């Protein structure tokens, strides 16, 4: 394996980041666009979110297949455990958010479009359950800012202060 992630893991890592940025951007823009574009921006948010979900599943498969390269120099045991826990939180977050988003739409009785396909209603609408799921979705999405920020700061800490290969092993290139 060497000290780098597989190229497929690197590509999907950065593609996932792009989709996460687009998902959050669409969410933030939905109230700032003219009314005739609001539906489009909401659908973009849903579709980008589902793309994140699919990419995370693929990444889990690649992680299982290729593993995770060791950091050089080796991390202390508590840092190793912290990194593992944190990465699993990221996976869990970006798998849970799209599911909660879909359930919010479904229990709200809202029609939505997935890549041009009108998704049929598959549960009985329930406004109370919708509100609870939507609140959970929004709370987790807001928590995502901190988790993403901490992930980024940890990578920069390792690169610039600890001077290990944590960031380099996920960078595109050789």
Secondary structure, DSSP 4 states (H G I P E B T S, - for coil): -TTS--HHHHHHHHHHHHHHHHHHHHHHHTTTS-HHHHHHHHHHHHHHHHHHHHHHHHHHHHHHHH--PPPSSPPPHHHHHHHHHHHHHHHHHHHHHHHHHHHHHHHTT--EEETTEEEPP-S---HHHHHHHHHHHHHHHHHHHHHHHHHHHHHHIIIIII--STTGGGSS--
